[in-house]
Amino acid sequence: MNLPQIARNTVAAAAFAIAGITGFANAQILDTPATHAVIMDHETGAILFAKAGEEPMVPASMTKMMTAYTVFEMVRRGELSMSDKFTVSENAWRKGGFPSGTSTMGLAPGDTPTVEELLHGVIIMSGNDACIALAENISGSEEAFARRMTNLAHELGLNSANFLNATGLEAVGHVISAEDLAKLAKLTIDNYPEYYSWYSLPSYTWRDFTQANRNPLLEISGADGVKTGHLEVSGYGLTGSAVRDGIRRTIVINGLPSMAARAAEGERLMRIAFNSFDLKTLTPDSVDLPDVPVWLGETQKVPVKLSSDLQIAGYKASMEKAKAEIVLPGPIEAPVSKGDELGKLIITIAGQKPMEAPILADADVAKLGFFGRAIEGLSHMLGGSESQS
């Protein structure tokens, strides 16, 4: 018996237009001088724009976002308290204090700051000494703490991460992607809002040493984090996040030639993130999907609908050319019950990963009786009905 084409295909796809996605024009194609860049919609987690976004890169002091997140997790689990006092070693002082010539909290050997004070030193002052003090007191060595950071990152789905220290100072193989840094920012904001607010503090003082927050975006309306980074090998980088009119967007940039270039490009990409991207919600009631063919059913097609709301975020110029497809895992054979998951709706927007949501049968389709199946089979053997794909 010859099956119709829909039944012979392992995947059946039908392209069609969805009203409400299109209608934007006159926007330029986005580019950036940064070697790595990402724009992420916070609510959906959708990557709106990426340039080498999945490529592991040297994060420099943006590493400290993971250092802090690891400590936040330990506090939540009861392994640490914010009031615990840690002793600063000579190693932490030499490698991350004033003698190191790197960004520092200004700690001295024998100091006993609290975990909370050290976190302020990490987040606001970008203190390498604060990072090393936390790492040594928690795990015995910075290397052991870095392994803990990497393991936690992988548990969180940040699979590009490989941390060799807690500071972000240069080490061959110490990397994470821009996309994973954006995801880490989202995790911090969603899971630890009470600590995320520290990222927006303008400065912090340890004893008589005050360091201003280096994040240039904090002067922009709605910006509230997160972290800068710089090494000669990485260039100047920034992970930044802001909220406007209830919408949050996060950017990551790296590989810029100067602090001024970082500030200018950070501000430009954040402005573009809000002005040149759009977010739409498709609901089951608002989307009219084409019927899906059914094999050996009392009716040849079944109506389908989205299983739930689907949020679509994208660059306005690209959304105008969005493509929607219904993708089935194989032939749909009767009987079909209303509510059965039959396949997926996939929305493809240029420059982004496809977005998808399950589609459900919106009606019952009973199976043909014996004579009906025989007639259906004979019809296809004789080429009496059209194949569908």
DOVO-580809 format. One record per residue (C-alpha): residue number from 1; chain; y, x, z. Coordinates in Angstrom, 1 decimal. Layout:
N
REC   seq   mol       py       px       pz
REC   NUM     A        Y        X        Z
...
end
This chain:
389
REC   seq   mol       py       px       pz
REC     1     A      0.0      0.0      0.0
REC     2     A      3.4      1.4     -1.0
REC     3     A      6.0      1.2      1.8
REC     4     A      9.6      0.5      1.1
REC     5     A     11.9      3.6      1.0
REC     6     A     13.3      2.8      4.5
REC     7     A      9.8      3.1      5.9
REC     8     A      9.0      6.4      4.1
REC     9     A     12.1      8.2      5.4
REC    10     A     11.8      9.9      8.7
REC    11     A     15.6      9.3      9.2
REC    12     A     17.5      6.5      7.6
REC    13     A     21.3      6.7      7.5
REC    14     A     23.9      4.2      6.2
REC    15     A     27.5      5.3      6.0
REC    16     A     30.3      2.8      6.5
REC    17     A     33.8      2.5      7.7
REC    18     A     34.9      1.4     11.2
REC    19     A     38.2     -0.4     11.4
REC    20     A     40.5      1.1     14.0
REC    21     A     39.6      4.8     13.5
REC    22     A     41.6      5.4     10.4
REC    23     A     45.3      5.0      9.6
REC    24     A     46.8      8.4     10.6
REC    25     A     48.4     10.7      8.1
REC    26     A     50.9     13.5      7.5
REC    27     A     49.5     15.8     10.2
REC    28     A     49.1     19.5      9.4
REC    29     A     45.8     21.3      9.9
REC    30     A     45.8     23.0     13.3
REC    31     A     45.5     26.8     13.6
REC    32     A     46.4     29.3     16.3
REC    33     A     46.8     33.1     16.5
REC    34     A     44.5     33.1     19.5
REC    35     A     41.1     34.7     18.8
REC    36     A     39.4     31.9     20.8
REC    37     A     40.8     28.5     21.5
REC    38     A     39.7     25.0     22.6
REC    39     A     41.4     21.7     23.2
REC    40     A     39.4     19.2     25.3
REC    41     A     39.9     15.6     26.2
REC    42     A     39.2     15.5     29.9
REC    43     A     37.9     11.9     30.3
REC    44     A     35.4     12.1     27.5
REC    45     A     34.7     15.8     27.6
REC    46     A     35.1     15.8     23.8
REC    47     A     36.1     19.1     22.2
REC    48     A     39.1     18.0     20.0
REC    49     A     39.7     21.5     18.5
REC    50     A     37.8     24.8     18.6
REC    51     A     38.3     28.2     17.2
REC    52     A     35.3     30.4     18.1
REC    53     A     34.9     27.9     21.0
REC    54     A     31.2     28.5     21.5
REC    55     A     31.4     32.3     21.1
REC    56     A     30.9     34.2     24.4
REC    57     A     34.2     36.1     25.1
REC    58     A     35.6     38.4     27.8
REC    59     A     37.4     36.0     30.2
REC    60     A     39.2     38.5     32.4
REC    61     A     40.6     36.8     35.4
REC    62     A     39.7     33.4     34.2
REC    63     A     36.4     34.4     35.7
REC    64     A     38.0     33.6     39.1
REC    65     A     37.6     29.9     38.3
REC    66     A     33.9     30.3     38.7
REC    67     A     34.3     32.5     41.8
REC    68     A     36.3     29.8     43.5
REC    69     A     33.9     27.0     42.2
REC    70     A     30.9     28.8     43.7
REC    71     A     32.6     29.0     47.1
REC    72     A     33.7     25.3     46.8
REC    73     A     30.0     24.4     46.3
REC    74     A     28.9     26.4     49.3
REC    75     A     31.5     24.7     51.5
REC    76     A     30.4     21.3     50.3
REC    77     A     26.7     22.2     51.1
REC    78     A     27.6     23.3     54.6
REC    79     A     26.8     27.0     53.9
REC    80     A     30.4     28.0     54.6
REC    81     A     33.4     26.6     56.3
REC    82     A     37.0     27.1     55.1
REC    83     A     37.8     28.4     58.6
REC    84     A     35.1     31.1     58.6
REC    85     A     36.7     34.6     58.9
REC    86     A     35.5     37.5     56.6
REC    87     A     36.2     41.2     57.2
REC    88     A     37.7     43.1     54.3
REC    89     A     35.8     46.3     53.4
REC    90     A     37.3     49.6     52.3
REC    91     A     35.5     49.0     48.9
REC    92     A     37.3     45.7     48.5
REC    93     A     40.6     47.4     49.3
REC    94     A     40.0     50.3     46.9
REC    95     A     38.7     48.3     44.0
REC    96     A     41.0     45.3     44.3
REC    97     A     43.8     46.1     46.7
REC    98     A     47.0     48.0     46.2
REC    99     A     45.3     51.3     45.4
REC   100     A     43.5     49.7     42.4
REC   101     A     46.7     49.0     40.5
REC   102     A     45.3     45.6     39.6
REC   103     A     46.2     42.1     40.7
REC   104     A     45.9     41.9     44.4
REC   105     A     46.3     39.7     47.5
REC   106     A     47.5     42.7     49.4
REC   107     A     44.5     42.9     51.8
REC   108     A     43.9     46.0     54.0
REC   109     A     40.6     47.3     55.3
REC   110     A     39.6     45.5     58.5
REC   111     A     41.7     42.4     57.8
REC   112     A     39.9     39.2     58.7
REC   113     A     41.3     36.4     56.5
REC   114     A     39.7     32.9     56.5
REC   115     A     37.7     31.6     53.5
REC   116     A     40.6     29.3     52.8
REC   117     A     43.1     32.1     52.8
REC   118     A     40.9     34.2     50.5
REC   119     A     40.6     31.3     48.1
REC   120     A     44.4     31.0     48.0
REC   121     A     44.4     34.7     47.2
REC   122     A     41.9     34.2     44.4
REC   123     A     43.5     31.1     42.8
REC   124     A     47.2     31.7     43.2
REC   125     A     47.5     35.5     43.5
REC   126     A     44.6     36.4     41.3
REC   127     A     43.6     38.9     44.0
REC   128     A     40.7     41.1     43.0
REC   129     A     40.4     42.2     46.7
REC   130     A     40.1     38.6     47.7
REC   131     A     37.2     38.1     45.2
REC   132     A     35.4     41.1     46.4
REC   133     A     35.8     40.2     50.0
REC   134     A     34.3     36.8     49.4
REC   135     A     31.5     38.2     47.4
REC   136     A     30.5     40.9     49.8
REC   137     A     30.6     38.7     52.9
REC   138     A     28.7     35.9     51.2
REC   139     A     26.0     37.8     49.3
REC   140     A     26.1     41.3     50.6
REC   141     A     27.4     42.8     47.4
REC   142     A     29.6     41.8     44.5
REC   143     A     26.7     42.2     42.1
REC   144     A     24.5     39.8     44.1
REC   145     A     27.3     37.2     44.2
REC   146     A     27.9     37.5     40.5
REC   147     A     24.2     36.7     39.9
REC   148     A     24.8     33.6     42.1
REC   149     A     27.8     32.7     40.0
REC   150     A     25.8     33.0     36.8
REC   151     A     22.9     30.9     38.2
REC   152     A     25.2     28.2     39.3
REC   153     A     27.0     28.2     35.9
REC   154     A     23.7     27.7     34.1
REC   155     A     22.8     24.8     36.5
REC   156     A     26.1     23.2     35.5
REC   157     A     25.3     23.6     31.8
REC   158     A     27.6     26.5     31.2
REC   159     A     24.9     28.4     29.3
REC   160     A     27.2     31.0     27.7
REC   161     A     28.1     32.4     31.1
REC   162     A     27.0     35.9     32.2
REC   163     A     29.0     37.2     35.2
REC   164     A     28.6     40.8     36.3
REC   165     A     31.4     40.7     39.0
REC   166     A     33.6     38.2     40.8
REC   167     A     36.9     39.5     39.6
REC   168     A     36.7     39.5     35.8
REC   169     A     37.4     43.2     35.7
REC   170     A     35.9     44.8     32.6
REC   171     A     32.2     45.1     32.5
REC   172     A     30.1     45.2     29.3
REC   173     A     28.3     41.9     28.9
REC   174     A     30.5     39.9     31.3
REC   175     A     31.3     36.8     29.2
REC   176     A     31.7     33.1     28.9
REC   177     A     32.8     30.9     26.0
REC   178     A     36.1     29.0     25.8
REC   179     A     34.3     25.7     25.6
REC   180     A     32.5     26.5     28.9
REC   181     A     35.7     27.5     30.6
REC   182     A     37.1     24.1     29.6
REC   183     A     34.0     22.4     31.0
REC   184     A     34.4     24.4     34.2
REC   185     A     38.0     23.2     34.5
REC   186     A     36.7     19.6     34.1
REC   187     A     34.1     20.1     36.8
REC   188     A     36.6     21.6     39.2
REC   189     A     39.1     18.7     38.6
REC   190     A     36.4     16.0     38.9
REC   191     A     34.3     17.4     41.7
REC   192     A     36.9     19.2     43.9
REC   193     A     40.3     17.5     43.5
REC   194     A     41.2     18.4     47.0
REC   195     A     40.9     22.1     46.1
REC   196     A     42.0     21.9     42.5
REC   197     A     45.5     21.1     43.8
REC   198     A     45.8     24.7     45.0
REC   199     A     45.9     25.8     41.3
REC   200     A     49.3     24.2     41.0
REC   201     A     51.0     26.0     44.0
REC   202     A     53.9     28.1     42.7
REC   203     A     53.2     31.1     45.0
REC   204     A     51.3     32.3     48.0
REC   205     A     52.2     34.8     50.8
REC   206     A     49.7     37.0     52.7
REC   207     A     51.6     38.5     55.6
REC   208     A     54.7     40.0     53.9
REC   209     A     53.4     40.1     50.4
REC   210     A     54.2     37.2     48.1
REC   211     A     52.8     36.7     44.6
REC   212     A     54.0     34.0     42.2
REC   213     A     51.4     31.9     40.2
REC   214     A     51.1     33.5     36.8
REC   215     A     50.3     30.2     35.0
REC   216     A     53.2     29.7     32.5
REC   217     A     52.3     26.1     31.9
REC   218     A     53.2     25.0     35.5
REC   219     A     56.8     24.7     34.3
REC   220     A     55.7     22.0     31.8
REC   221     A     55.8     18.4     32.7
REC   222     A     52.4     17.2     33.9
REC   223     A     50.7     20.6     34.0
REC   224     A     48.8     21.4     37.2
REC   225     A     46.4     24.3     36.5
REC   226     A     44.4     26.3     36.0
REC   227     A     44.1     30.2     35.5
REC   228     A     45.4     33.1     33.4
REC   229     A     43.5     36.3     32.5
REC   230     A     44.3     39.6     30.9
REC   231     A     42.5     42.8     30.1
REC   232     A     43.1     45.3     27.3
REC   233     A     39.8     44.4     25.8
REC   234     A     40.4     40.6     25.9
REC   235     A     44.1     40.2     25.4
REC   236     A     46.0     37.6     27.2
REC   237     A     44.2     34.3     28.0
REC   238     A     44.9     31.0     29.7
REC   239     A     43.0     27.9     30.8
REC   240     A     45.5     25.1     31.3
REC   241     A     45.4     21.5     32.1
REC   242     A     48.0     18.7     32.2
REC   243     A     48.3     14.9     32.6
REC   244     A     50.7     12.7     30.6
REC   245     A     50.7      8.9     30.7
REC   246     A     47.4      8.9     32.5
REC   247     A     45.7     11.1     29.9
REC   248     A     44.5     14.6     30.7
REC   249     A     44.0     17.4     28.2
REC   250     A     42.7     20.9     28.8
REC   251     A     43.3     24.0     26.6
REC   252     A     41.7     27.4     26.6
REC   253     A     43.2     30.3     24.7
REC   254     A     42.3     34.0     24.6
REC   255     A     43.1     37.2     22.6
REC   256     A     46.9     36.9     22.5
REC   257     A     49.0     40.1     22.4
REC   258     A     51.4     39.5     25.2
REC   259     A     52.4     37.3     28.2
REC   260     A     55.2     35.9     26.0
REC   261     A     52.8     35.0     23.2
REC   262     A     50.4     33.4     25.8
REC   263     A     53.2     31.3     27.3
REC   264     A     54.5     30.2     23.9
REC   265     A     51.0     29.4     22.4
REC   266     A     49.9     27.7     25.6
REC   267     A     52.9     25.4     25.5
REC   268     A     52.5     24.7     21.8
REC   269     A     48.8     23.9     22.0
REC   270     A     49.3     21.6     25.0
REC   271     A     52.1     19.8     23.2
REC   272     A     49.8     19.4     20.2
REC   273     A     47.0     18.3     22.4
REC   274     A     49.0     15.2     23.4
REC   275     A     51.0     14.6     20.3
REC   276     A     48.5     15.3     17.5
REC   277     A     45.2     13.9     18.9
REC   278     A     44.3     10.3     19.6
REC   279     A     41.7      8.6     21.8
REC   280     A     40.2      5.2     20.8
REC   281     A     37.6      3.0     22.4
REC   282     A     35.0      1.2     20.3
REC   283     A     33.4     -1.7     22.1
REC   284     A     30.3     -3.7     21.2
REC   285     A     32.4     -6.7     20.4
REC   286     A     35.0     -4.9     18.3
REC   287     A     32.6     -3.0     16.0
REC   288     A     30.9     -4.9     13.1
REC   289     A     27.8     -2.8     12.3
REC   290     A     25.7     -3.4      9.2
REC   291     A     22.3     -5.0      9.7
REC   292     A     19.3     -2.7      9.9
REC   293     A     16.2     -3.3      7.6
REC   294     A     13.0     -4.4      9.3
REC   295     A      9.5     -3.9      7.8
REC   296     A      7.0     -6.7      8.0
REC   297     A      9.3     -9.1      9.8
REC   298     A     10.0    -12.8      9.3
REC   299     A     13.5    -11.7      8.3
REC   300     A     14.1     -8.5      6.4
REC   301     A     17.1     -7.3      8.5
REC   302     A     18.2     -7.5     12.1
REC   303     A     21.8     -7.4     13.4
REC   304     A     22.7     -4.5     15.7
REC   305     A     25.5     -3.6     18.1
REC   306     A     26.6     -0.7     20.2
REC   307     A     24.9     -0.5     23.6
REC   308     A     28.2      0.2     25.4
REC   309     A     31.7      1.4     24.8
REC   310     A     32.2      4.6     22.8
REC   311     A     35.3      6.6     23.1
REC   312     A     36.4      8.5     20.0
REC   313     A     38.8     11.4     20.4
REC   314     A     40.0     13.5     17.6
REC   315     A     42.8     15.1     15.5
REC   316     A     44.8     12.3     13.9
REC   317     A     44.7     13.8     10.4
REC   318     A     40.9     14.2     10.6
REC   319     A     40.2     10.8     12.1
REC   320     A     41.6      9.2      9.0
REC   321     A     38.5     10.6      7.2
REC   322     A     35.9      9.9     10.0
REC   323     A     32.4      9.0      8.8
REC   324     A     30.2      6.5     10.6
REC   325     A     26.4      6.4     10.2
REC   326     A     23.5      4.4     11.6
REC   327     A     20.7      6.9     12.1
REC   328     A     17.1      5.6     12.7
REC   329     A     14.2      7.7     14.0
REC   330     A     12.0      6.1     11.3
REC   331     A     11.1      2.7      9.9
REC   332     A     11.8     -0.3     12.1
REC   333     A      8.7     -2.4     12.1
REC   334     A      8.5     -6.0     13.5
REC   335     A      8.3     -7.3     16.1
REC   336     A     11.8     -6.5     17.3
REC   337     A     13.2     -7.9     20.6
REC   338     A     16.9     -8.4     21.2
REC   339     A     18.1     -5.5     23.3
REC   340     A     15.6     -2.9     21.8
REC   341     A     17.2      0.5     21.1
REC   342     A     16.7      1.1     17.4
REC   343     A     18.7      4.2     16.7
REC   344     A     22.1      5.7     17.0
REC   345     A     25.6      5.3     15.7
REC   346     A     27.0      8.7     14.8
REC   347     A     30.7      9.3     14.3
REC   348     A     31.5     12.5     12.4
REC   349     A     35.1     13.9     12.5
REC   350     A     35.9     17.1     10.7
REC   351     A     36.1     20.1     13.0
REC   352     A     34.3     18.4     15.9
REC   353     A     30.8     17.9     17.1
REC   354     A     29.4     14.5     16.1
REC   355     A     29.8     11.7     18.7
REC   356     A     26.9      9.3     19.1
REC   357     A     25.9      6.2     21.0
REC   358     A     22.7      4.1     21.0
REC   359     A     22.5      0.9     18.9
REC   360     A     20.6     -2.2     20.1
REC   361     A     18.9     -5.1     18.3
REC   362     A     21.1     -8.2     18.6
REC   363     A     18.4    -10.7     17.7
REC   364     A     14.6    -11.1     17.8
REC   365     A     12.6    -10.6     14.7
REC   366     A      9.0    -11.9     14.8
REC   367     A      6.2    -10.2     12.9
REC   368     A      4.9    -11.8      9.7
REC   369     A      1.6    -13.6      9.9
REC   370     A     -1.4    -12.3      8.0
REC   371     A     -0.6    -14.0      4.7
REC   372     A      3.1    -13.1      5.0
REC   373     A      2.2     -9.4      5.4
REC   374     A     -0.3     -9.6      2.5
REC   375     A      2.4    -11.1      0.2
REC   376     A      5.0     -8.5      1.4
REC   377     A      2.6     -5.7      0.7
REC   378     A      1.7     -7.0     -2.7
REC   379     A      5.3     -7.5     -3.5
REC   380     A      6.1     -3.8     -2.8
REC   381     A      3.0     -2.7     -4.8
REC   382     A      4.3     -4.6     -7.8
REC   383     A      7.8     -3.3     -7.3
REC   384     A      9.0     -6.9     -6.7
REC   385     A     11.6     -6.0     -4.0
REC   386     A     14.3     -3.4     -3.7
REC   387     A     13.9     -0.3     -1.5
REC   388     A     16.7      0.2      1.1
REC   389     A     18.0      3.4      2.7
end
